[in-house]
Amino acid sequence: MLPTHRKPTHPGEVLREEFLLPHNITQKEFAERLGISTHTLSDIIRERGRISPEIALRLSRFWGTTPNFWLHLQQQVDLWSVSQSKNESLSAIQPFH
């Protein structure tokens, strides 16, 4: 269920606040260890980039989580964003009975 009163937490915020900061890992070091560019990582952490399936696999391998954890966070943000931008056109759709 999507929250209706606020945008879901972006996976970049979760990565930054719950994983990188507590473990005192720099973005440069982390990007190198994941095998991705610092630009890609920076975009995700600044909540401008998305978690792709490949990035989800890399994150899950590094942190011992599941790829679905990261993809679910991204999916919630994506669904909320689309529902906000297309709310009027979505509301016009009559449910099938």
N, CA, C and O atoms as a GROMACS GRO file, in nm:
protein
  388
    1MET      N    1   0.084  -0.118   0.000
    1MET     CA    2   0.000   0.000   0.000
    1MET      C    3   0.088   0.124   0.000
    1MET      O    4   0.181   0.137   0.080
    2LEU      N    5   0.058   0.214  -0.089
    2LEU     CA    6   0.135   0.337  -0.098
    2LEU      C    7   0.089   0.437   0.006
    2LEU      O    8  -0.031   0.450   0.031
    3PRO      N    9   0.183   0.509   0.068
    3PRO     CA   10   0.141   0.614   0.159
    3PRO      C   11   0.070   0.724   0.079
    3PRO      O   12   0.110   0.754  -0.033
    4THR      N   13  -0.033   0.782   0.135
    4THR     CA   14  -0.106   0.886   0.064
    4THR      C   15  -0.070   1.025   0.114
    4THR      O   16  -0.092   1.124   0.043
    5HIS      N   17  -0.015   1.034   0.232
    5HIS     CA   18   0.013   1.165   0.292
    5HIS      C   19   0.155   1.215   0.266
    5HIS      O   20   0.186   1.330   0.295
    6ARG      N   21   0.240   1.129   0.212
    6ARG     CA   22   0.378   1.172   0.185
    6ARG      C   23   0.441   1.080   0.080
    6ARG      O   24   0.397   0.968   0.057
    7LYS      N   25   0.545   1.132   0.020
    7LYS     CA   26   0.622   1.052  -0.075
    7LYS      C   27   0.697   0.944   0.002
    7LYS      O   28   0.752   0.971   0.109
    8PRO      N   29   0.701   0.821  -0.050
    8PRO     CA   30   0.780   0.716   0.017
    8PRO      C   31   0.927   0.755   0.023
    8PRO      O   32   0.975   0.835  -0.057
    9THR      N   33   0.996   0.699   0.118
    9THR     CA   34   1.139   0.726   0.135
    9THR      C   35   1.216   0.672   0.015
    9THR      O   36   1.202   0.556  -0.024
   10HIS      N   37   1.297   0.758  -0.041
   10HIS     CA   38   1.379   0.720  -0.157
   10HIS      C   39   1.488   0.623  -0.112
   10HIS      O   40   1.543   0.638  -0.003
   11PRO      N   41   1.520   0.522  -0.194
   11PRO     CA   42   1.625   0.428  -0.156
   11PRO      C   43   1.761   0.495  -0.136
   11PRO      O   44   1.844   0.443  -0.061
   12GLY      N   45   1.784   0.608  -0.202
   12GLY     CA   46   1.909   0.681  -0.181
   12GLY      C   47   1.921   0.734  -0.040
   12GLY      O   48   2.030   0.735   0.018
   13GLU      N   49   1.808   0.779   0.017
   13GLU     CA   50   1.809   0.825   0.155
   13GLU      C   51   1.836   0.709   0.251
   13GLU      O   52   1.913   0.722   0.346
   14VAL      N   53   1.773   0.595   0.224
   14VAL     CA   54   1.795   0.477   0.308
   14VAL      C   55   1.942   0.435   0.300
   14VAL      O   56   2.004   0.407   0.402
   15LEU      N   57   1.996   0.431   0.180
   15LEU     CA   58   2.136   0.394   0.161
   15LEU      C   59   2.228   0.489   0.237
   15LEU      O   60   2.320   0.446   0.307
   16ARG      N   61   2.203   0.617   0.223
   16ARG     CA   62   2.287   0.718   0.289
   16ARG      C   63   2.274   0.712   0.442
   16ARG      O   64   2.375   0.703   0.512
   17GLU      N   65   2.151   0.717   0.492
   17GLU     CA   66   2.128   0.732   0.636
   17GLU      C   67   2.142   0.603   0.716
   17GLU      O   68   2.187   0.605   0.830
   18GLU      N   69   2.105   0.491   0.656
   18GLU     CA   70   2.103   0.364   0.730
   18GLU      C   71   2.224   0.274   0.703
   18GLU      O   72   2.251   0.181   0.779
   19PHE      N   73   2.296   0.304   0.596
   19PHE     CA   74   2.408   0.216   0.561
   19PHE      C   75   2.542   0.290   0.554
   19PHE      O   76   2.637   0.252   0.624
   20LEU      N   77   2.551   0.394   0.473
   20LEU     CA   78   2.681   0.460   0.455
   20LEU      C   79   2.726   0.539   0.579
   20LEU      O   80   2.837   0.520   0.628
   21LEU      N   81   2.640   0.628   0.627
   21LEU     CA   82   2.680   0.711   0.742
   21LEU      C   83   2.714   0.630   0.866
   21LEU      O   84   2.818   0.654   0.927
   22PRO      N   85   2.630   0.533   0.906
   22PRO     CA   86   2.665   0.456   1.027
   22PRO      C   87   2.795   0.376   1.013
   22PRO      O   88   2.862   0.347   1.113
   23HIS      N   89   2.830   0.340   0.889
   23HIS     CA   90   2.951   0.261   0.869
   23HIS      C   91   3.070   0.347   0.825
   23HIS      O   92   3.178   0.295   0.796
   24ASN      N   93   3.048   0.479   0.819
   24ASN     CA   94   3.154   0.573   0.787
   24ASN      C   95   3.226   0.538   0.656
   24ASN      O   96   3.348   0.539   0.649
   25ILE      N   97   3.148   0.507   0.554
   25ILE     CA   98   3.203   0.474   0.422
   25ILE      C   99   3.182   0.593   0.330
   25ILE      O  100   3.071   0.644   0.318
   26THR      N  101   3.288   0.636   0.265
   26THR     CA  102   3.275   0.749   0.172
   26THR      C  103   3.208   0.702   0.042
   26THR      O  104   3.210   0.584   0.008
   27GLN      N  105   3.151   0.798  -0.028
   27GLN     CA  106   3.089   0.765  -0.156
   27GLN      C  107   3.191   0.710  -0.254
   27GLN      O  108   3.163   0.616  -0.328
   28LYS      N  109   3.309   0.769  -0.255
   28LYS     CA  110   3.414   0.724  -0.347
   28LYS      C  111   3.453   0.580  -0.319
   28LYS      O  112   3.459   0.496  -0.409
   29GLU      N  113   3.479   0.551  -0.192
   29GLU     CA  114   3.517   0.414  -0.154
   29GLU      C  115   3.405   0.316  -0.187
   29GLU      O  116   3.430   0.207  -0.239
   30PHE      N  117   3.282   0.354  -0.156
   30PHE     CA  118   3.169   0.266  -0.178
   30PHE      C  119   3.148   0.240  -0.327
   30PHE      O  120   3.125   0.126  -0.367
   31ALA      N  121   3.155   0.344  -0.408
   31ALA     CA  122   3.138   0.328  -0.554
   31ALA      C  123   3.245   0.232  -0.608
   31ALA      O  124   3.215   0.145  -0.689
   32GLU      N  125   3.367   0.248  -0.562
   32GLU     CA  126   3.476   0.159  -0.607
   32GLU      C  127   3.448   0.015  -0.567
   32GLU      O  128   3.468  -0.077  -0.646
   33ARG      N  129   3.402  -0.005  -0.445
   33ARG     CA  130   3.375  -0.141  -0.397
   33ARG      C  131   3.256  -0.205  -0.468
   33ARG      O  132   3.251  -0.327  -0.485
   34LEU      N  133   3.160  -0.122  -0.511
   34LEU     CA  134   3.046  -0.174  -0.586
   34LEU      C  135   3.079  -0.193  -0.734
   34LEU      O  136   3.011  -0.269  -0.804
   35GLY      N  137   3.183  -0.125  -0.781
   35GLY     CA  138   3.217  -0.132  -0.923
   35GLY      C  139   3.127  -0.044  -1.009
   35GLY      O  140   3.096  -0.078  -1.123
   36ILE      N  141   3.086   0.071  -0.951
   36ILE     CA  142   3.004   0.167  -1.027
   36ILE      C  143   3.072   0.303  -1.021
   36ILE      O  144   3.163   0.324  -0.941
   37SER      N  145   3.027   0.394  -1.103
   37SER     CA  146   3.087   0.527  -1.104
   37SER      C  147   3.041   0.607  -0.982
   37SER      O  148   2.932   0.585  -0.929
   38THR      N  149   3.125   0.699  -0.940
   38THR     CA  150   3.086   0.786  -0.829
   38THR      C  151   2.969   0.874  -0.870
   38THR      O  152   2.887   0.911  -0.786
   39HIS      N  153   2.960   0.908  -0.997
   39HIS     CA  154   2.848   0.989  -1.047
   39HIS      C  155   2.715   0.914  -1.029
   39HIS      O  156   2.617   0.971  -0.982
   40THR      N  157   2.714   0.786  -1.067
   40THR     CA  158   2.593   0.705  -1.052
   40THR      C  159   2.553   0.696  -0.906
   40THR      O  160   2.436   0.714  -0.872
   41LEU      N  161   2.648   0.668  -0.819
   41LEU     CA  162   2.619   0.657  -0.677
   41LEU      C  163   2.572   0.790  -0.620
   41LEU      O  164   2.476   0.794  -0.543
   42SER      N  165   2.638   0.897  -0.657
   42SER     CA  166   2.600   1.029  -0.609
   42SER      C  167   2.456   1.063  -0.649
   42SER      O  168   2.380   1.117  -0.569
   43ASP      N  169   2.419   1.032  -0.772
   43ASP     CA  170   2.282   1.057  -0.817
   43ASP      C  171   2.181   0.981  -0.732
   43ASP      O  172   2.077   1.036  -0.695
   44ILE      N  173   2.212   0.856  -0.699
   44ILE     CA  174   2.121   0.776  -0.617
   44ILE      C  175   2.111   0.837  -0.477
   44ILE      O  176   2.001   0.853  -0.425
   45ILE      N  177   2.223   0.869  -0.418
   45ILE     CA  178   2.225   0.921  -0.282
   45ILE      C  179   2.157   1.058  -0.274
   45ILE      O  180   2.095   1.089  -0.173
   46ARG      N  181   2.168   1.139  -0.379
   46ARG     CA  182   2.101   1.269  -0.382
   46ARG      C  183   1.955   1.258  -0.426
   46ARG      O  184   1.886   1.358  -0.443
   47GLU      N  185   1.910   1.134  -0.442
   47GLU     CA  186   1.771   1.103  -0.477
   47GLU      C  187   1.733   1.154  -0.615
   47GLU      O  188   1.617   1.189  -0.641
   48ARG      N  189   1.830   1.159  -0.703
   48ARG     CA  190   1.807   1.196  -0.843
   48ARG      C  191   1.819   1.076  -0.935
   48ARG      O  192   1.772   1.079  -1.049
   49GLY      N  193   1.883   0.972  -0.886
   49GLY     CA  194   1.902   0.849  -0.963
   49GLY      C  195   1.813   0.738  -0.909
   49GLY      O  196   1.756   0.748  -0.801
   50ARG      N  197   1.804   0.633  -0.987
   50ARG     CA  198   1.719   0.519  -0.953
   50ARG      C  199   1.803   0.397  -0.922
   50ARG      O  200   1.918   0.385  -0.965
   51ILE      N  201   1.744   0.306  -0.846
   51ILE     CA  202   1.805   0.176  -0.820
   51ILE      C  203   1.762   0.083  -0.932
   51ILE      O  204   1.645   0.046  -0.941
   52SER      N  205   1.855   0.045  -1.016
   52SER     CA  206   1.827  -0.050  -1.124
   52SER      C  207   1.840  -0.192  -1.068
   52SER      O  208   1.894  -0.210  -0.959
   53PRO      N  209   1.792  -0.292  -1.140
   53PRO     CA  210   1.813  -0.429  -1.093
   53PRO      C  211   1.961  -0.462  -1.073
   53PRO      O  212   1.996  -0.532  -0.978
   54GLU      N  213   2.047  -0.412  -1.160
   54GLU     CA  214   2.191  -0.437  -1.144
   54GLU      C  215   2.246  -0.374  -1.016
   54GLU      O  216   2.321  -0.438  -0.942
   55ILE      N  217   2.208  -0.250  -0.991
   55ILE     CA  218   2.253  -0.184  -0.869
   55ILE      C  219   2.197  -0.256  -0.747
   55ILE      O  220   2.266  -0.272  -0.646
   56ALA      N  221   2.072  -0.299  -0.755
   56ALA     CA  222   2.010  -0.373  -0.643
   56ALA      C  223   2.089  -0.500  -0.613
   56ALA      O  224   2.109  -0.535  -0.496
   57LEU      N  225   2.133  -0.569  -0.717
   57LEU     CA  226   2.214  -0.690  -0.697
   57LEU      C  227   2.348  -0.657  -0.631
   57LEU      O  228   2.393  -0.728  -0.542
   58ARG      N  229   2.409  -0.549  -0.674
   58ARG     CA  230   2.537  -0.508  -0.617
   58ARG      C  231   2.522  -0.467  -0.470
   58ARG      O  232   2.602  -0.506  -0.385
   59LEU      N  233   2.418  -0.388  -0.442
   59LEU     CA  234   2.392  -0.346  -0.304
   59LEU      C  235   2.362  -0.466  -0.214
   59LEU      O  236   2.412  -0.474  -0.102
   60SER      N  237   2.281  -0.557  -0.264
   60SER     CA  238   2.245  -0.673  -0.181
   60SER      C  239   2.366  -0.762  -0.154
   60SER      O  240   2.380  -0.816  -0.045
   61ARG      N  241   2.451  -0.775  -0.252
   61ARG     CA  242   2.574  -0.854  -0.234
   61ARG      C  243   2.664  -0.790  -0.128
   61ARG      O  244   2.717  -0.859  -0.041
   62PHE      N  245   2.680  -0.660  -0.137
   62PHE     CA  246   2.769  -0.588  -0.045
   62PHE      C  247   2.714  -0.588   0.097
   62PHE      O  248   2.788  -0.617   0.192
   63TRP      N  249   2.586  -0.555   0.113
   63TRP     CA  250   2.528  -0.537   0.246
   63TRP      C  251   2.465  -0.663   0.304
   63TRP      O  252   2.429  -0.665   0.422
   64GLY      N  253   2.452  -0.768   0.224
   64GLY     CA  254   2.389  -0.889   0.275
   64GLY      C  255   2.238  -0.876   0.285
   64GLY      O  256   2.174  -0.943   0.367
   65THR      N  257   2.182  -0.792   0.202
   65THR     CA  258   2.036  -0.776   0.196
   65THR      C  259   1.986  -0.854   0.075
   65THR      O  260   2.059  -0.935   0.018
   66THR      N  261   1.863  -0.831   0.038
   66THR     CA  262   1.812  -0.893  -0.084
   66THR      C  263   1.797  -0.785  -0.191
   66THR      O  264   1.779  -0.668  -0.158
   67PRO      N  265   1.806  -0.823  -0.318
   67PRO     CA  266   1.781  -0.724  -0.423
   67PRO      C  267   1.638  -0.669  -0.414
   67PRO      O  268   1.614  -0.552  -0.446
   68ASN      N  269   1.545  -0.753  -0.370
   68ASN     CA  270   1.406  -0.709  -0.359
   68ASN      C  271   1.389  -0.596  -0.258
   68ASN      O  272   1.302  -0.511  -0.274
   69PHE      N  273   1.471  -0.594  -0.155
   69PHE     CA  274   1.465  -0.485  -0.057
   69PHE      C  275   1.484  -0.352  -0.128
   69PHE      O  276   1.405  -0.259  -0.110
   70TRP      N  277   1.589  -0.342  -0.209
   70TRP     CA  278   1.621  -0.218  -0.279
   70TRP      C  279   1.522  -0.187  -0.390
   70TRP      O  280   1.481  -0.072  -0.407
   71LEU      N  281   1.483  -0.290  -0.464
   71LEU     CA  282   1.387  -0.269  -0.573
   71LEU      C  283   1.249  -0.229  -0.520
   71LEU      O  284   1.180  -0.149  -0.583
   72HIS      N  285   1.210  -0.283  -0.407
   72HIS     CA  286   1.081  -0.246  -0.348
   72HIS      C  287   1.081  -0.099  -0.308
   72HIS      O  288   0.984  -0.028  -0.333
   73LEU      N  289   1.190  -0.053  -0.246
   73LEU     CA  290   1.199   0.090  -0.211
   73LEU      C  291   1.185   0.176  -0.336
   73LEU      O  292   1.112   0.275  -0.335
   74GLN      N  293   1.255   0.139  -0.443
   74GLN     CA  294   1.249   0.216  -0.567
   74GLN      C  295   1.109   0.210  -0.628
   74GLN      O  296   1.058   0.312  -0.675
   75GLN      N  297   1.048   0.093  -0.626
   75GLN     CA  298   0.916   0.077  -0.683
   75GLN      C  299   0.812   0.164  -0.611
   75GLN      O  300   0.724   0.221  -0.674
   76GLN      N  301   0.823   0.173  -0.480
   76GLN     CA  302   0.728   0.255  -0.404
   76GLN      C  303   0.739   0.403  -0.444
   76GLN      O  304   0.638   0.471  -0.461
   77VAL      N  305   0.862   0.451  -0.460
   77VAL     CA  306   0.884   0.589  -0.503
   77VAL      C  307   0.830   0.609  -0.644
   77VAL      O  308   0.764   0.709  -0.672
   78ASP      N  309   0.858   0.515  -0.734
   78ASP     CA  310   0.813   0.526  -0.872
   78ASP      C  311   0.661   0.528  -0.882
   78ASP      O  312   0.604   0.612  -0.952
   79LEU      N  313   0.596   0.436  -0.812
   79LEU     CA  314   0.449   0.429  -0.817
   79LEU      C  315   0.386   0.555  -0.759
   79LEU      O  316   0.289   0.606  -0.814
   80TRP      N  317   0.440   0.605  -0.651
   80TRP     CA  318   0.387   0.727  -0.590
   80TRP      C  319   0.402   0.844  -0.686
   80TRP      O  320   0.309   0.922  -0.705
   81SER      N  321   0.519   0.856  -0.747
   81SER     CA  322   0.544   0.968  -0.839
   81SER      C  323   0.449   0.965  -0.958
   81SER      O  324   0.394   1.068  -0.996
   82VAL      N  325   0.429   0.848  -1.015
   82VAL     CA  326   0.337   0.837  -1.128
   82VAL      C  327   0.194   0.864  -1.084
   82VAL      O  328   0.120   0.932  -1.154
   83SER      N  329   0.156   0.812  -0.969
   83SER     CA  330   0.019   0.833  -0.922
   83SER      C  331  -0.008   0.981  -0.897
   83SER      O  332  -0.121   1.028  -0.915
   84GLN      N  333   0.094   1.055  -0.854
   84GLN     CA  334   0.076   1.198  -0.832
   84GLN      C  335   0.068   1.276  -0.963
   84GLN      O  336  -0.013   1.368  -0.977
   85SER      N  337   0.150   1.240  -1.058
   85SER     CA  338   0.153   1.314  -1.184
   85SER      C  339   0.037   1.277  -1.277
   85SER      O  340  -0.002   1.357  -1.362
   86LYS      N  341  -0.017   1.158  -1.262
   86LYS     CA  342  -0.125   1.110  -1.350
   86LYS      C  343  -0.256   1.093  -1.275
   86LYS      O  344  -0.346   1.023  -1.322
   87ASN      N  345  -0.269   1.156  -1.159
   87ASN     CA  346  -0.385   1.134  -1.073
   87ASN      C  347  -0.517   1.159  -1.145
   87ASN      O  348  -0.610   1.079  -1.132
   88GLU      N  349  -0.526   1.267  -1.220
   88GLU     CA  350  -0.652   1.300  -1.288
   88GLU      C  351  -0.686   1.196  -1.394
   88GLU      O  352  -0.801   1.151  -1.401
   89SER      N  353  -0.590   1.157  -1.476
   89SER     CA  354  -0.619   1.059  -1.580
   89SER      C  355  -0.646   0.920  -1.521
   89SER      O  356  -0.725   0.844  -1.577
   90LEU      N  357  -0.582   0.887  -1.409
   90LEU     CA  358  -0.607   0.759  -1.344
   90LEU      C  359  -0.747   0.758  -1.280
   90LEU      O  360  -0.816   0.655  -1.282
   91SER      N  361  -0.788   0.870  -1.224
   91SER     CA  362  -0.920   0.880  -1.162
   91SER      C  363  -1.033   0.865  -1.262
   91SER      O  364  -1.144   0.826  -1.227
   92ALA      N  365  -1.005   0.897  -1.388
   92ALA     CA  366  -1.109   0.888  -1.492
   92ALA      C  367  -1.135   0.743  -1.534
   92ALA      O  368  -1.235   0.716  -1.600
   93ILE      N  369  -1.048   0.652  -1.496
   93ILE     CA  370  -1.066   0.511  -1.534
   93ILE      C  371  -1.172   0.448  -1.445
   93ILE      O  372  -1.163   0.451  -1.322
   94GLN      N  373  -1.272   0.390  -1.509
   94GLN     CA  374  -1.379   0.323  -1.436
   94GLN      C  375  -1.339   0.178  -1.412
   94GLN      O  376  -1.301   0.108  -1.506
   95PRO      N  377  -1.346   0.132  -1.287
   95PRO     CA  378  -1.312  -0.008  -1.258
   95PRO      C  379  -1.405  -0.106  -1.329
   95PRO      O  380  -1.522  -0.076  -1.350
   96PHE      N  381  -1.354  -0.220  -1.366
   96PHE     CA  382  -1.432  -0.327  -1.430
   96PHE      C  383  -1.516  -0.396  -1.323
   96PHE      O  384  -1.467  -0.427  -1.214
   97HIS      N  385  -1.642  -0.418  -1.354
   97HIS     CA  386  -1.732  -0.489  -1.260
   97HIS      C  387  -1.784  -0.615  -1.323
   97HIS      O  388  -1.861  -0.688  -1.260
   0.00000   0.00000   0.00000
